[in-house]
Amino acid sequence: MQPTIPIPQHWAYPRFALEQRTKQGIILGLQYYPNGTELAEQFGGGWRYALMPKKNSDELFHFQESQIKPLSPQELFSEITAEIEFYQQQINILNRQLAAMTGGITNA
């Protein structure tokens, strides 16, 4: 069973999901500012998202839902493909290091 988070019925449902890739980065968190509260008055009501611009970034930026732009299917495909290729290269490097260390005997 997948973990779920109940959202009150009088709140709008969030448009974006945790770990979703967007033009601004990867979504790491979200908050809801209900209308009529100080936070909503100050920052605008509705969902706000915390995004990390790059995978290894130490920065976190906050955006209102209306400020976030989703990736097109082509952009998402390119981004994921590039990440897969990067990790495949890393695996190849590690396999070569392991082979050098063991004299060419590996279980890979």
Contacts in CASP RR format, 6 or more apart in sequence:
PFRMAT RR
TARGET T0000
AUTHOR 0000-0000-0000
METHOD contacts of the structure
MODEL  1
MQPTIPIPQHWAYPRFALEQRTKQGIILGLQYYPNGTELAEQFGGGWRYA
LMPKKNSDELFHFQESQIKPLSPQELFSEITAEIEFYQQQINILNRQLAA
MTGGITNA
7 13 0 8 1.000
7 14 0 8 1.000
7 32 0 8 1.000
11 32 0 8 1.000
11 34 0 8 1.000
11 46 0 8 1.000
12 46 0 8 1.000
12 47 0 8 1.000
14 30 0 8 1.000
14 32 0 8 1.000
14 47 0 8 1.000
14 65 0 8 1.000
15 47 0 8 1.000
15 65 0 8 1.000
15 68 0 8 1.000
16 22 0 8 1.000
16 27 0 8 1.000
16 30 0 8 1.000
16 47 0 8 1.000
16 49 0 8 1.000
16 65 0 8 1.000
16 68 0 8 1.000
16 70 0 8 1.000
17 27 0 8 1.000
18 27 0 8 1.000
18 28 0 8 1.000
18 29 0 8 1.000
18 30 0 8 1.000
19 26 0 8 1.000
19 27 0 8 1.000
19 28 0 8 1.000
20 26 0 8 1.000
20 27 0 8 1.000
20 70 0 8 1.000
21 71 0 8 1.000
21 76 0 8 1.000
21 79 0 8 1.000
21 80 0 8 1.000
22 51 0 8 1.000
22 68 0 8 1.000
22 69 0 8 1.000
22 70 0 8 1.000
22 71 0 8 1.000
23 68 0 8 1.000
23 69 0 8 1.000
23 70 0 8 1.000
23 71 0 8 1.000
23 75 0 8 1.000
24 51 0 8 1.000
24 53 0 8 1.000
24 61 0 8 1.000
24 63 0 8 1.000
24 67 0 8 1.000
24 68 0 8 1.000
24 69 0 8 1.000
25 51 0 8 1.000
25 52 0 8 1.000
25 53 0 8 1.000
25 54 0 8 1.000
26 51 0 8 1.000
26 52 0 8 1.000
26 55 0 8 1.000
27 49 0 8 1.000
27 50 0 8 1.000
27 51 0 8 1.000
27 68 0 8 1.000
28 50 0 8 1.000
28 51 0 8 1.000
28 52 0 8 1.000
28 60 0 8 1.000
29 49 0 8 1.000
29 50 0 8 1.000
30 47 0 8 1.000
30 48 0 8 1.000
30 49 0 8 1.000
30 50 0 8 1.000
31 47 0 8 1.000
31 48 0 8 1.000
31 49 0 8 1.000
31 50 0 8 1.000
32 46 0 8 1.000
32 47 0 8 1.000
32 48 0 8 1.000
33 39 0 8 1.000
33 40 0 8 1.000
33 43 0 8 1.000
33 44 0 8 1.000
33 45 0 8 1.000
33 46 0 8 1.000
33 47 0 8 1.000
33 48 0 8 1.000
34 40 0 8 1.000
34 45 0 8 1.000
34 46 0 8 1.000
35 45 0 8 1.000
35 46 0 8 1.000
37 45 0 8 1.000
39 45 0 8 1.000
40 46 0 8 1.000
43 64 0 8 1.000
44 64 0 8 1.000
45 64 0 8 1.000
46 64 0 8 1.000
46 65 0 8 1.000
47 64 0 8 1.000
47 65 0 8 1.000
48 62 0 8 1.000
48 63 0 8 1.000
48 64 0 8 1.000
48 65 0 8 1.000
49 62 0 8 1.000
49 63 0 8 1.000
49 64 0 8 1.000
49 65 0 8 1.000
49 68 0 8 1.000
50 60 0 8 1.000
50 61 0 8 1.000
50 62 0 8 1.000
51 60 0 8 1.000
51 61 0 8 1.000
51 62 0 8 1.000
51 63 0 8 1.000
51 68 0 8 1.000
52 59 0 8 1.000
52 60 0 8 1.000
52 61 0 8 1.000
53 59 0 8 1.000
53 61 0 8 1.000
55 83 0 8 1.000
71 79 0 8 1.000
95 106 0 8 1.000
95 108 0 8 1.000
98 106 0 8 1.000
98 108 0 8 1.000
99 105 0 8 1.000
99 106 0 8 1.000
END
